[in-house]
Amino acid sequence: MFNRFDLTKPTRWHLVLSDKELNSLERAIGISFFAGLTALCAQFSLPVNWTPVPYTFQTFAVMATGVYLRRNDAFLSGGLYLLVGALGAPVFAGGGDALFSENMLVATGGYLIAFPFASALVAEGLDRSRKAGVADFKAQIMCWSLAMIPVYVFGTLWLDYAITSPGYDLSWAFENGTLPFLLWDFGKIVLLALVTTKVWSYEPFNEQPPEEVSEQKPASEIV
């Protein structure tokens, strides 16, 4: 199926990577690639002194995973990323190699465990567009809007639970772990959504080009 992957036509790459005819090996390649992309983007991080949550391009990769893969594969890719990190690979922000500390999730663990759900939600909108053969604008916008909610909710709640020092309550967790990143993440969503709804092609590979259809003779003319 990857023989359809044309480097000169990036607007159709998502059709190849999400094709229902992909075999197990091809799906595994896509799942592994985007798990690796998430790990790579996590290394582009900017720690700040007012919050334990750094600015990264991690969420960009999480959303891109949902953009290119089918829903279930997008979820599996996020799960693979977490599994590799839990096993000690330095795949988290700034080379972090721990998902657990002292038998509990690290303070930013809530954001991390929500990544597979975010990818799957983005993928749901794209899957509907591919099924329709055109950009389903409403479905995509709805899924883009919902995708980051589990990240913010799980992340904020766990950050509040993990940091037990006086003065560090749920309000602090929201103001320092979520609020500063809303505009940052919104910019990524707008950029990707514009590409997927305004630039990409959703015409299935098995559709005949117009010129081929026009050259076909009516059945009545066939002797």
Secondary structure, 3 states (H helix, E strand, C coil): CHHHCCCCCHHHHHHHHCCCCCCHHHHHHHHHHHHHHHHHHHCCEEEECCEEEEEECHHHHHHHHHHHCCHHHHHHHHHHHHHHHHCCCCCEHHHECCCEECCEECCCHHHHHHHHHHHHHHHHHHHHHHHHCCCCHHHHHHHHHHHCHHHHHHHHHHHHHHCCCCCCCHHHHHHHHCHHHHHHHHHHHHHHHHHHHHCCCCCCCCCCCHHHHHHCCCHHHCC
